[in-house]
Amino acid sequence: FNREVAAATVELKKLETRISRLQTSLAEDPDAGPALLSLCDERIISTTASINDAKQCLRKCESLSDIQSLILKASKKVEEIEKLGRQGKQLASGIIRKRAASQNKIRSLSDTVGQIRLSLTGIYLESEIESEVKK
């Protein structure tokens, strides 16, 4: 039983480390970090609670099957958050690419409008000069 308790303790520490690294990873994303953390926040809190439940169960030395069940539940929650984080990063990356492409199109259109404006100004001045010369 002691060996199983020790293994469960190690597994819980691994889960705590994974959730901590995941939070750090999400927060480090310069463009989407706050949105990703907000998206995952409730799940992170729930997962941390599940880990704490398993630790409490472990301290009370309750049944090994209960401890393993709680660890499995917490592990699945960590996996869900990791998946959600990956999906969120991919979506954010796609949005950022689309935004950059849109900004390039806007710059291009702005340049085109500027060129048209110059051409129209030139045409207007040319017609004004012709009108003045004809007078």
DADAHU-V290261 format. One record per residue. SS is DSSP state (H for helix, E for strand, L for the rest). OMEGA is omega as a letter, one per 30 degrees, with the letter a starting at -180 (* if undefined). D_LAST is the distance of its C-alpha to the last C-alpha in Angstrom with 2 decimals. Layout:
SS_OMEGA_D_LAST / SS_OMEGA_D_LAST
This chain:
L_a_109.96 / H_l_109.00 / H_l_107.26 / H_l_105.20 / H_l_104.29 / H_l_103.20 / H_l_101.07 / H_l_99.52 / H_l_98.75 / H_a_97.01 / H_l_95.01 / H_l_93.89 / H_l_92.78 / H_l_90.78 / H_l_89.07 / H_l_88.28 / H_l_86.80 / H_a_84.70 / H_l_83.29 / H_l_82.56 / H_l_80.80 / H_l_78.83 / H_l_77.64 / H_a_76.63 / H_l_74.85 / H_a_72.88 / H_a_71.98 / H_l_70.79 / L_a_68.00 / L_a_64.93 / L_a_62.68 / L_a_65.12 / H_a_68.21 / H_l_68.10 / H_a_67.40 / H_l_70.17 / H_l_72.64 / H_a_71.81 / H_a_72.29 / H_a_75.65 / H_a_76.89 / H_l_79.16 / H_l_80.65 / H_l_81.30 / H_l_83.07 / H_a_85.09 / H_l_86.00 / H_l_87.06 / H_l_89.24 / H_l_90.80 / H_l_91.58 / H_l_93.11 / H_l_95.18 / H_l_96.53 / H_l_97.33 / H_l_99.14 / H_l_101.06 / H_l_101.94 / H_a_103.20 / L_a_105.37 / L_l_106.72 / L_a_106.24 / L_a_106.60 / H_a_105.06 / H_l_103.56 / H_l_101.72 / H_a_100.36 / H_l_99.28 / H_l_97.64 / H_l_95.66 / H_l_94.63 / H_l_93.50 / H_l_91.51 / H_l_89.81 / H_l_89.18 / H_l_87.47 / H_l_85.28 / H_l_84.26 / H_l_83.38 / H_l_81.28 / H_l_79.36 / H_l_78.86 / H_l_77.52 / H_l_75.24 / H_l_73.99 / H_l_73.25 / H_l_71.44 / H_l_69.46 / H_l_68.44 / H_l_67.38 / H_l_65.31 / H_l_63.73 / H_l_62.94 / H_l_61.26 / H_l_59.22 / H_l_58.16 / H_l_57.09 / H_l_55.10 / H_l_53.47 / H_l_52.49 / H_l_51.07 / H_l_49.07 / H_l_47.75 / H_l_46.68 / H_l_44.87 / H_l_43.11 / H_l_42.05 / H_l_40.81 / H_l_38.83 / H_l_37.42 / H_l_36.31 / H_l_34.71 / H_l_32.87 / H_l_31.66 / H_l_30.40 / H_l_28.61 / H_l_27.02 / H_l_25.80 / H_l_24.48 / H_l_22.63 / H_l_21.19 / H_l_20.09 / H_l_18.55 / H_l_16.75 / H_l_15.45 / H_l_14.45 / H_l_12.50 / H_l_10.83 / H_l_10.01 / H_l_8.74 / H_l_6.47 / H_a_5.28 / H_a_5.46 / H_a_3.81 / L_*_0.00
